[in-house]
Amino acid sequence: MINEKNNWSKKKKLIIYLFLLIITMFTTIYILNIIIEPQGYTQPSYDQIDLNPILSKNLLTESDYKTLFYQTGLGKVAIDELLKNKETGINDIQEFQYNFFTAKNIKCEKIGIITKQESFVDNKGNYKYGFNLAPYKNGYVLITKATHSIGWRHGHAGIITDAEKGETLEAVILGQNSQYQNITKWKMYPSFIMLRLKDTSDEKLNEISNFSTKHMYDIPYGLLIGLTNKKNPDIENIEGTQCSHLVWYPFIQNGYDLDSDGSWLVTPKDIANSDLFEVVQIFGVDPDEIWP
């Protein structure tokens, strides 16, 4: 009888400990989410200026490009592309500037069991686009900080595979194979980064994009892909992928390692910080530190 009471007492203590552990775990996750959610979008902390004196020039200096980047989020390649038609380009650039400085409503909600995502919404809570996309081409890489899980802001990444159709290839969520997406969805993310390989021809970018289409489409989502066999030498039988691996893998097969920290797992942050890229466009991130 005494043994039974002792056993029951031990079981009660174990149940209490487990209950407290679960409460502590969920409380910690809740607090971590509260801490990191404001990090999903950065509003410029400096003043908006008149861009006409710069945009009216026939030849822009490096200082001009830097000013335009801080005022619009557009990199040199985007500015040059827009100004090919100066009449419409100036107006377009000024619209980028307006959106870059305009505060917007943001909603954070669950998109998976442990994953949350921020999106732009109107005053009624309906999804809306928050900015325009800079001119883009095949092989450009897209990144957002908008997704986070269990207090870790891991973000999301994709690659443009058909610029004419506005098509991207992405590994979106656990349980779904990699699939084509419409690029317009990226305009709903409060943070956005568009990147292009430095000093690289459009032909090479098309090669990388074509590799993605041929080898990375309809691949099962693998949450732990890269932990044991990051490079996966058998390109005809890729067992799984996740968003950053899907972007990184076609580039490494073409001689470009986008993993900026060289660790055991490539992440969207690693790709965003790669020195191999130049910025085409940013939105909702700090121009000084795109992803610190």
C-alpha positions in Angstrom: 0.0 0.0 0.0 2.8 2.4 0.9 4.6 1.5 -2.4 1.5 2.3 -4.3 1.2 5.7 -2.6 4.9 6.4 -3.3 4.5 5.4 -7.0 1.4 7.6 -7.3 3.3 10.5 -5.7 6.1 10.1 -8.1 3.7 10.0 -11.0 2.0 13.2 -9.9 5.4 15.0 -9.6 6.4 13.8 -13.1 3.1 15.1 -14.5 3.6 18.4 -12.8 7.1 18.7 -14.1 6.0 17.8 -17.6 3.2 20.4 -17.4 5.6 23.1 -16.2 8.0 22.2 -18.9 5.3 22.5 -21.6 4.1 25.8 -20.2 7.7 27.1 -20.1 8.4 26.0 -23.6 5.2 27.6 -25.1 5.8 30.8 -23.0 9.4 31.0 -24.3 8.3 30.5 -27.9 5.5 33.2 -27.4 8.0 35.7 -26.0 10.6 34.9 -28.8 7.9 35.5 -31.4 7.0 38.8 -29.8 10.6 39.9 -29.8 11.4 39.0 -33.5 8.1 40.1 -35.1 9.1 43.8 -35.2 12.2 42.7 -37.1 10.3 41.7 -40.1 10.0 45.2 -41.6 12.2 48.3 -41.4 10.9 51.8 -42.1 13.6 54.4 -43.3 14.8 56.4 -40.3 16.0 59.3 -42.5 14.2 62.0 -44.6 12.7 61.7 -48.1 14.3 64.1 -50.5 13.6 65.5 -53.9 15.2 63.2 -56.6 14.6 65.5 -59.6 18.1 67.1 -59.5 19.7 63.7 -59.7 17.2 62.1 -62.2 17.5 65.0 -64.6 21.3 64.3 -65.1 22.5 62.6 -68.2 25.2 60.7 -66.3 24.9 59.5 -62.8 27.8 59.2 -60.3 28.4 56.5 -57.8 27.2 59.0 -55.1 24.0 59.5 -57.1 23.4 55.7 -57.3 23.9 55.4 -53.5 21.5 58.2 -52.8 18.9 56.6 -55.1 19.4 53.3 -53.4 18.7 54.8 -50.0 15.7 56.7 -51.3 14.1 54.0 -53.4 15.6 50.7 -52.5 16.7 50.3 -56.2 20.2 49.2 -57.0 22.2 50.4 -60.0 21.1 47.7 -62.4 17.4 48.6 -61.7 18.0 52.4 -62.0 19.8 52.0 -65.3 17.1 49.7 -66.7 14.3 52.1 -65.7 16.1 55.1 -67.1 16.4 53.5 -70.5 13.1 55.3 -71.1 13.8 58.5 -69.2 10.3 60.0 -69.5 8.6 57.1 -67.8 11.6 56.0 -65.8 11.7 59.1 -63.7 8.1 58.8 -62.7 8.5 55.1 -62.0 11.5 55.8 -59.7 9.6 58.5 -57.9 6.8 56.0 -57.3 9.3 53.5 -55.9 10.5 56.3 -53.5 6.9 57.1 -52.4 6.2 53.4 -51.5 9.6 53.0 -49.9 8.8 55.8 -47.4 5.1 55.2 -46.9 4.1 53.4 -43.7 1.8 50.4 -44.1 -0.4 48.0 -42.1 1.1 44.6 -41.4 -0.5 41.4 -40.2 1.3 38.3 -38.8 -0.5 35.0 -38.9 0.1 31.3 -38.9 0.8 29.5 -42.2 1.8 26.2 -40.7 1.9 24.3 -37.4 4.9 26.3 -36.1 5.4 28.9 -38.9 4.1 32.5 -39.0 4.3 35.0 -41.7 3.9 38.8 -42.0 1.9 40.3 -44.9 0.7 43.7 -46.0 -3.0 44.4 -45.3 -5.4 47.2 -45.8 -7.4 48.9 -43.0 -9.9 46.0 -43.1 -7.3 43.3 -42.8 -7.4 42.2 -46.5 -4.2 41.3 -48.2 -2.7 44.0 -50.5 0.4 44.7 -52.4 2.9 47.1 -50.7 5.3 48.1 -53.5 6.2 47.6 -57.1 8.8 45.2 -58.4 12.0 46.4 -60.1 12.6 45.0 -63.7 13.7 41.4 -63.3 15.2 38.6 -65.4 15.6 34.9 -65.3 18.0 33.7 -62.6 17.4 36.6 -60.2 17.0 35.5 -56.6 14.1 36.7 -54.3 14.3 36.7 -50.5 12.0 37.8 -47.7 12.4 37.9 -43.9 8.7 37.6 -43.5 8.5 34.0 -42.2 9.6 32.7 -38.8 9.2 29.6 -36.7 9.7 29.0 -33.0 11.4 32.4 -32.5 13.8 31.9 -35.5 13.3 34.4 -38.4 14.5 32.0 -41.2 12.8 33.8 -44.1 12.0 32.4 -47.5 13.8 32.3 -50.9 12.9 31.7 -54.5 14.4 32.0 -58.0 12.9 33.5 -61.1 12.6 30.8 -63.8 10.4 32.6 -66.4 10.6 36.4 -66.2 8.2 36.9 -69.1 5.5 34.9 -67.4 6.4 36.3 -63.9 7.1 32.8 -62.7 9.3 31.7 -59.8 10.3 28.3 -58.5 10.0 27.8 -54.8 9.9 25.1 -52.1 7.0 26.7 -50.2 6.0 24.5 -47.2 6.5 21.1 -45.6 4.3 18.5 -47.2 4.3 20.0 -50.7 6.7 19.5 -53.6 8.6 22.4 -55.0 6.3 24.3 -57.4 6.0 27.3 -59.7 4.6 30.5 -58.2 3.5 33.9 -59.4 6.0 36.6 -58.6 3.3 39.1 -57.7 2.9 37.4 -54.3 6.3 38.8 -53.3 4.7 42.3 -53.3 2.8 41.3 -50.2 5.8 40.6 -48.0 6.9 43.6 -45.8 10.5 42.7 -46.4 11.9 42.0 -49.8 15.3 41.5 -51.4 16.0 41.0 -55.1 19.5 39.9 -56.1 21.5 39.3 -59.2 24.9 37.7 -59.7 27.6 40.3 -60.2 29.3 40.7 -63.6 27.3 37.8 -65.0 25.7 37.6 -68.5 22.1 37.0 -69.1 23.1 33.8 -70.9 24.7 32.4 -67.7 21.7 33.4 -65.6 19.4 31.6 -68.1 21.6 28.5 -67.7 21.1 28.6 -64.0 17.4 29.2 -64.4 17.1 26.3 -66.8 18.9 24.0 -64.4 16.4 25.0 -61.8 13.5 24.2 -64.1 15.0 20.8 -65.2 16.2 19.5 -61.8 14.5 21.4 -59.0 10.8 21.3 -60.0 8.4 18.9 -58.2 11.0 17.9 -55.6 9.7 16.8 -52.1 10.1 19.3 -49.3 12.9 18.1 -47.1 13.2 20.1 -43.9 16.6 18.7 -43.0 18.1 18.7 -46.5 21.7 19.8 -46.4 22.5 18.5 -42.9 24.3 15.4 -44.1 24.7 15.8 -47.9 24.5 19.4 -48.9 25.8 19.2 -52.4 24.0 16.0 -53.4 26.2 14.8 -56.3 23.4 12.9 -58.0 21.6 15.7 -59.7 19.2 13.4 -61.5 17.8 12.0 -58.2 17.5 14.8 -55.8 15.7 13.4 -52.8 14.4 16.6 -51.3 14.9 20.4 -51.1 13.9 23.4 -49.0 13.6 27.0 -50.1 17.2 28.1 -49.6 18.6 24.8 -50.9 16.5 25.1 -54.0 18.1 28.5 -54.7 21.6 27.6 -53.7 21.9 24.2 -55.5 21.6 25.4 -59.1 24.2 28.1 -58.5 26.7 25.7 -56.9 26.3 23.4 -59.8 27.4 26.3 -62.0 30.4 27.2 -59.9 28.8 29.8 -57.5 28.6 29.0 -53.8 26.0 31.4 -52.3 26.5 30.1 -48.8 28.2 33.2 -47.3 29.1 31.6 -44.0 30.0 28.1 -45.4 28.1 26.3 -42.5 26.4 23.0 -42.5 23.1 24.5 -43.7 22.5 27.2 -46.2 19.7 29.7 -45.2 18.0 32.7 -46.9 20.1 34.9 -44.7 23.3 33.3 -46.0 22.2 33.9 -49.6 21.2 37.5 -48.9 24.7 38.2 -47.5 26.6 36.6 -50.3 29.3 38.8 -51.9 28.6 37.2 -55.2 25.4 39.2 -55.5 24.5 42.8 -56.3 21.2 44.2 -55.0 18.6 44.9 -57.6 15.9 46.0 -55.1 15.2 46.0 -51.4 12.1 47.0 -49.5 11.4 47.0 -45.8 15.0 46.3 -44.9 17.9 48.5 -43.8 20.1 49.6 -46.7 23.1 49.6 -44.5 22.5 46.1 -43.2 20.2 44.1 -45.4 20.2 41.1 -43.1 22.5 41.6 -40.0 
